[in-house]
Amino acid sequence: MHLPNSFGLLSGLRDSAPAFMRSVEFRVVETMEEFRTASHLIYTEYLKRNYLLPNSTQLKLSLHQVLPTTTTFIARHPRSGIIGTITLVADSPLGLPMDEVYKAELDELRAQRLQLAEATMLALDTSLFGRGVFTMFHAKKLLLTLRLFKVMFDYLRCSTATDELVACFNPKHKILYDFLQLKPLGNLKMYTGANGNPAIAQHLNISETQRRAKSAAPYTLFYGHAPSPKMFVKKLGFTAQDLRTLFMEETRLLASASPTERHYIQSCYPEYDVNVILKTLPPITPSPLQKL
Amino acid sequence: MESHEHRAMGLDESLEMALLDQRKAERLPLTLPLTYRIDSPTGTLEGHTNTIDIGGGGVRFLVPKMLTSHSICYIVLLLPNQQEPLSLMGKVAWCRQKQGFRSTRTTSFEVGVAFTLSTSSDETFVRYCHFIAAQLLMKHLR
């Protein structure tokens, strides 16, 4: 498909930001408070779209977020707070979130010895834009989305060895991912992880974008000034207490991990004893019905 | 006082207002060649003209006669740098006599056509979306 001038324009995002975005910071999550706020934003926005079921924590969390190789990015406005977020999950023995539905397709890429990372949990605070606003027709929504992708891509380039960016999303967002030149990876399927909503999968080969960076306009968005790992040094690292609070006391996600997954998680946190964290699970109080 | 506080916090007041943008689709003042056919209860109107503006939801242009709302429109739009024109369908959302226009033989009515864009798998819709997105970026980044 011919995309007239589209990405030549995107290069403008590298160095300039329209006035309305000037105060918005695009960066990694640095504190637990930011992590919780971002997770709550995803929860709120996904609940509106029926992508998840309500839960008492009002957070959207997964076991993949336990891993230090999972990174959450935010758009933070000085007054409105966190107005957008996206998460990058690096492939690991825990797999990727979208393995749930696209394992065969991902395994084909893995068989080529490609290092994968999944872009997931993209959410913008829709109260800023009103209901039914289509990203492609709304400049501010579009620019916020693209800048989130850019900071994630900067991180991916300078702080990971990712070969292939993959994503799984509701087909109604396909136009946005096509605009970003992602290629088809998997057909329409029902995604339990998105509350049974339909999903499709796409991917972007990083070295291909790099090869074409100078000759093809589409990738100028991603290849401006070389990003520095220094941009990401403040990335949040969970303490043992954070893990305990978020993934045991509040969600029990750690308890749901298989022995193999627990072993891998333990290897990621050699300074903590995951078994001790697991033992902090408060005793389950029998419900009145159970008592009867 | 409020603005002083904003400045002290490094905030841009206009940014705050601009961030809260409830418009569904921004309109772009683009002049693009357009061919139309409009089927109304009083007959069919066909012609060639240029757009006055264009947006995600539809297009505005001039026609030589008053049109009824909800009339079906078939529009062929030629986008810059694209060989294949876009064939779009829509409905007349509104039509009014052009303000300040004195009756002559030339076009005298502005019509707003709302596209019936539906499926993301539709090639035409995809091309249209990418075009609008690119134009929005051009407007805001240059």
Interface residues (C-beta under 8 A of the other chain):
Chain A: M1 H2 L3 P4 N5 S6 L9 L10 G12 L13 S16 P18 A19 F20 M21 R22 S23 V24 H77 P78 R79 S80 I83 L128 F129 G130 G132 V133 F134 M136 F137 H138 A139 K140 L142 L143 P171 K172 K174 I175 D178 F179
Chain B: M9 G10 L11 D12 S14 L15 E16 A18 L19 L20 D21 Q22 R23 K24 A25 E26 G55 G56 G57 L79 P80 N81 Q82 Q83 S120 S121 E123 F125 V126 R127 C129 H130 F131 I132 A133 A134 L136 L137 M138 K139 H140 L141 R142
